[in-house]
Amino acid sequence: MIIMSKNKNSEEIYRKACEVLTGGVSRNIVYRKPFPHYADIASGCHITDIDGTERIDFANNMAALIHGHAHPAIIKAVTEQLQKGTAYTLASEIEVAFARLLCKRVKGFERIRFVNSGTEAVMTMIKASRAYTGRPKIAKAEGTYHGTYDFAEVSQTSKPSNWGDINNPNSVPLVYGTPTGVLDNVVVFPFNDIERTIAILDKHAGQIACVMIDPVPHRVGLIPGTNEFIEALYSWTRKNGALLVFDEVVTFRVNYGGAQENYTVSPDITALGKIIGGGFPVGAVAGRSDIMKVLDPREANLKFPHSGTFSANPVTMTAGYAAMDLFDRDAVLKLNTLTNKAVCQIREVIKLADVPVSVTGAGSMFRLHLTPTPPTTYREAYQSEETISVVNELLNFLFFNEKILMVNTFSCMFSTVLTQKEVDKLSEAMLRAFNALKPKIEKLHE
Ligand SMILES: Cc1ncc(COP(=O)(O)O)c(C=O)c1O
């Protein structure tokens, strides 16, 4: 049923890759059984692999490419910058211009500092929270992905055998050998569950530096945090001398001012990444100036000395400026409207195929679940091995038969270069995929 073409070039490169790269890859996300596919060229919403197959890209480098591939305005700006050097042991004017552009965009961004990845942004945000409050612990939601910093990784992949009582979820290590000191300093709570979360936080009051939230956490199920939940966390942090910090590495695309624009309260600091790099590696921390002062080298008592060889390099800053300048209010609205249209069409397709599938999401992102109603919690969204295997078959059907690239959680992260034409192709392909795998999807619910 799944038409696997030969892909000889990719197979051959992977053989060579395994001789030098562990597992043959540099990031697990690109691995695909029996071998990954290698990109040759990408432009707009299309990506062609080295075996000559062109696909429509709905993954956009895991939500990072807000304008798709090789956008002409970004390429032009970066090409000009490349002639002038790529990184200096001097500051650059473009980092100031870009900082001003981002700070103008969001009310709560009084000061900003650039780093090189979302992981580094989250790490810097957590360390700044500790430095500001003088407290050791952080609190995070079960199942959330926040990059690869030790503390941020805790309970990222909690599962039924180790997640423990929902009233007091375990702090589960991701990596073998994680020190218990790390686990002891991460408080885990259930996303969107006010009563349980406040009870859990109360037990650690006085020790928590920050409560960290991804407002639409992808791995939890791409379920938006409710306004009540965010407000409850906000008032808990006000009462207990802790900070409310947002990881908007993915969700900054949700609205002009990030997902935080959708809430009545604002975070104290925010971690950014992905889209603000215009296709290049990036991260940033932005927020209240009194907190950001912990990083200020002019302070006599500098609490958080911080550097990074490639931080704010002019290539990333130039690309980021061009990308975010293009992603203005109109562009955000247009993109979110198209994504919403896609979700409506896919819901129609689900009805037509009569399969137990549901959709969650926000802004320009959505995720499909093999459940008749959308999950509302991480534990509900959690997928068994059997479910994952059917999801992978659906993704393979779309990848090989339909020439469609999606995120491996069965999600789409749209870009501004997609049009109604690609949305129609997606929903038609989805219908064929559901029809082909309907018995397997239904079997999950027997
Ligand atoms: C919510 C969230 N935070 C942080 C990160 C880490 O970003 P990076 O991969 O740039 O280190 C990711 C990456 O996917 C993410 O999804």
The ligand as an SDF file (V2000), in Angstrom:
LIG
                    3D

 16 16  0  0  0  0  0  0  0  0999 V2000
    8.9850   24.6220   22.9290 C   0  0  0  0  0  0  0  0  0  0  0  0
   10.4230   24.4400   22.5880 C   0  0  0  0  0  0  0  0  0  0  0  0
   11.3570   24.9980   23.3730 N   0  0  0  0  0  0  0  0  0  0  0  0
   12.6690   24.8900   23.1000 C   0  0  0  0  0  0  0  0  0  0  0  0
   13.0920   24.1870   21.9980 C   0  0  0  0  0  0  0  0  0  0  0  0
   14.5640   24.0450   21.7150 C   0  0  0  0  0  0  0  0  0  0  0  0
   14.9190   24.7830   20.5910 O   0  0  0  0  0  0  0  0  0  0  0  0
   16.2470   24.4010   19.7630 P   0  0  0  0  0  0  0  0  0  0  0  0
   15.9470   23.1290   19.0240 O   0  0  0  0  0  0  0  0  0  0  0  0
   16.4660   25.5830   18.8690 O   0  0  0  0  0  0  0  0  0  0  0  0
   17.3350   24.2210   20.7650 O   0  0  0  0  0  0  0  0  0  0  0  0
   12.1660   23.5930   21.1470 C   0  0  0  0  0  0  0  0  0  0  0  0
   12.5960   22.8580   19.9390 C   0  0  0  0  0  0  0  0  0  0  0  0
   11.8460   22.2420   19.2380 O   0  0  0  0  0  0  0  0  0  0  0  0
   10.7820   23.7080   21.4580 C   0  0  0  0  0  0  0  0  0  0  0  0
    9.8680   23.1030   20.7010 O   0  0  0  0  0  0  0  0  0  0  0  0
  1  2  1  0
  2  3  1  0
  2 15  2  0
  3  4  2  0
  4  5  1  0
  5  6  1  0
  5 12  2  0
  6  7  1  0
  7  8  1  0
  8  9  2  0
  8 10  1  0
  8 11  1  0
 12 13  1  0
 12 15  1  0
 13 14  2  0
 15 16  1  0
M  END
$$$$
